[in-house]
């Protein structure tokens, strides 16, 4: 009955995978990386919220049965 839990890899942000470039503070590339990182974080939060909500609903149904 137990599901096999898949081990998740740590989430790497785009800015962590690319080495910093000197004097590129105002270029469009770092800003693009920041946007991608924000979207990645937002998706991770949404995924966690979905998992928590599903677990709470399942727990509530289990409590009602007993």
N, C-alpha and C positions, 0 to 999 in steps of 0.2 A: 504494500500500500504506500510505502514511502517512495517519493520521487527522488531520483538521483539528482543531487544539486550540482549544477555545472559551476565550476570554479571560474569566477570572473577575473579578467585581467584588469589591472588598475587603469583608470581612465586617464589618458595623456592628452593634455591640451595641445593645440597646434603650436602655441608659442614655446611649449616645452620640447617639442620635437625638432625645432629649427634653431640653429645657433644664432645668437644675436649678431646683428651687423652693425659696425661702427657708423656713426653719424647718419642714421636712418630714422631719426625721431619724427621727422615731418613727412616721411615718404608714405605712400598709400599702402604699401605692403604690410607694415606693422599694424596699421589701422584695420586692414582686412583680417589679419590674424586675430585681433581683439574681438571683432564681430563674430568670427567663427568660434572663438572660445566662449563668448557669451551665449551663443546658440547651443553649443555643446553642453554648457552648464544648465541652461534652461531645459534641454531635453532630459538630462540626467535627473533634475529635480522632478520633472513630470513623470518620469519612469518610476522613481521612488514613491511619489504620491500615489500612483496607480497600484503599485505593489502593496503599500500600506492599506489603502482603501479596500482592496480585494481581500487581504488577510483579515481585516476587521469585520467585513461582511461575512466571511466564512466562519469566523469565530462566533459571531452573533447567531448565525444559523445553527451552529453546533450547540451553543448554550440553550437555544430554544428547544432543541430536540430532547435534551436530557432533563 
